[in-house]
Amino acid sequence: MYLPFQAIGIILWMVSKLSSVMRPETEVEGIVDAIGGRWSSRAIDASAPITSGVLGRLFEAARWAPSSFNNQPWRFLAFGQENADALEMARKTLVPRNAWALAAPRLIFVLSRIDISGTKRANALAMYETGMAVIQMALQATQEGLVFHQMIGFDSKQFRENFGVSENFAILTAVAVGWPGNPELIPEDLRLMETKTRTRKAIAELVFFDGAVPSK
């Protein structure tokens, strides 16, 4: 089967407009690609569903995160088109600036159990360990080629009320998950971030040797 040159041109144009989930920098040579290149795009293809197999691998990656005494305090509330009403309720908790996330076929809300199961003691490591589980999800998503954009821009109180989340679970973040889309469809004031060079603080600002401590 041969495609006419015009059709090939259109396909190449569409591919060129897609946002990549990898943004490697030259300064991260030797670092695992998914770590050096991972970033949080906002350009998501609303028409491309995520299969249960792909979604399951994200949660499986999180499941194997390190956990003190194997408490595993992380919990994930996943929303998709299989329950459109619940998805809509979750979407309504997003702040207006995160309206781009309405294109995501999947929203995941990250919870952390802040007490230790079977006791009345607080789990001091709950949020730290939940963060480790989420970064494992994020790296798996990068490996899959998925956009995985974490957000704090949502009404956590409304979300707790909407879904009856118990007070012993902290609601940490929402995550928009989907396949890369066209950056030209996201708000203009956010579009620059799709191509802006990624930066991080220098190692010297983050790591201290021989008893030195940070002053700021």
Helices and strands as residue ranges (DSSP letters): H 5-17, G 26-28, H 33-37, H 52-63, G 68-70, E 74-79, G 81-83, H 84-91, G 96-103, E 106-113, H 126-144, E 147-151, H 156-163, E 169-178, G 183-185, H 188-191, G 192-194, H 203-206
